Amino acid sequence: LSLSRAETKKLKALQTKKGRRLNGCFLAEGVRLLEEAHRFGSRPEQVYWSPSLLSERGARLLDSFRKAGAKATEVSASELSRFGGAETSQGIAAVFTTPLLNSSELALTPHRKVLLCENISDPGNLGTLIRSAAAFDFNPVVLVGACAEPFSPKVVRASAGAIFGVTIAEALGDQFVAGARQSGLKLIATGAQGAHDMNRAFGSDSDGGIVLAIGSEADGLSETIVKAADMMVGIAHTDRVESLNAAIAGSILMKACYDRKTQRKL
Amino acid sequence: LSLSRAETKKLKALQTKKGRRLNGCFLAEGVRLLEEAHRFGSRPEQVYWSPSLLSERGARLLDSFRKAGAKATEVSASELSRFGGAETSQGIAAVFTTPLLNSSELALTPHRKVLLCENISDPGNLGTLIRSAAAFDFNPVVLVGACAEPFSPKVVRASAGAIFGVTIAEALGDQFVAGARQSGLKLIATGAQGAHDMNRAFGSDSDGGIVLAIGSEADGLSETIVKAADMMVGIAHTDRVESLNAAIAGSILMKACYDRKTQRKL
């Protein structure tokens, strides 16, 4: 009922960005979040559980992971609390291989809707954008520039588990844009000065797939992306604020696209 | 160049929720945030500034506050850093009276668009909702149940200064709902099971003003609100996620309302 030194060391390492990168995996915890992982078919390398903390719902989840072939190790409540980041442990945590692709591994099929995040450094915003991407049928999410680390605890939590259901890739801006162009995707850049015509941006004439690019709140999108864009789109609002939160802006635009692609009457 | 004991004590107290409540004021800092306060005509009780940290832009802001009649006190860089919450001080911070209304002080004119937040406990979500409310012409924002403290540093920061431009009120759910009804406002509750017909919810036939109610992600709206609602509205999305982030859901609906009220062609 206790972890080996090597295992303790690894779990401790996974609390840091460097440790996650070196080990190529990350720790996720909590019943709801791990249920989402299971629902999306993500099989953990390793599950840790503590019977005194586990609810019935948690026990069912543990069973499902075991049936899917995951190795499960019983640990003490204090051990689980120590290496997890949650304030109150729900008695289950799991280690997953980081499913992070690079540009060349990314198959850009023509009908895809891709979300491109450039310099989205706030973990809450990045996680929320990933959650909205799953909600509005954008997949993959491609990270360019200085984004938050996608498999950090804060991003994973803000994604509400959607991170297990969306392909996440890291890319260089110019390389990705060139590849997207070759695949026939239309590049739509967002910015305050963009047109408000959602039908032109997302209408049925653009069924060839799109890349929607969101930049940082402070600086907007880089010149590389803006210059390469097929069109700029913006969100009309009052002049009482300078701009919208980046996750809000991205989600409103993904929703506008989703409604048009699904022929929903607004 | 140093603060009195009483002033130091007060500024320290403003770092806690209890201290903010007892003093009836809060501290905001940073050039951008305080520029927004000034733009919205909020006059601080007191400005603190440190010349070694202040940019030219910050100095212009300080001048504007002084011209508006605010008392400005020069303090050392270390003092400013100590009582502020920012990682790197921009050399200016200001204390404002908390402009928090209660139900009876709230004038509900018939054409208003009101955002009702129930149990929005995450400060980032509450601040973002306030920002989107300002962007999409919702005012006031009414807080019901166990919401985050609206003038805490995290909420103020997430609002990007919009908190200075929106009336914030705290109310009891049933009292507020009764008052809104008397004022002829239509109560629109949000929830997964709601209709997706935005025209019915926000169309031109509802020009009498509305209250849009957003509940917590975990539990949704209370029965009090749902039972009193004139209609339920929801946001169509894929089944890859269970729900949307509360700030995202609220903002998408406020935007849908804004577009209809401004007769914008979507």
Interface residues (C-beta under 8 A of the other chain):
Chain A: G124 T128 R131 S132 A134 A135 F136 D137 A158 A160 G161 A162 G165 H196 M198 N199 I235 A236 H237 T238 R240 V241 E242 S243 L244 N245 A247 I248 S251 I252 K255 A256 Y258 D259 T262 R264 K265 L266
Chain B: G124 T128 R131 S132 A134 A135 F136 D137 A158 A160 G161 A162 G165 H196 D197 M198 N199 I235 A236 H237 T238 R240 V241 E242 S243 L244 N245 A247 I248 S251 I252 K255 A256 Y258 D259 T262 R264 K265 L266
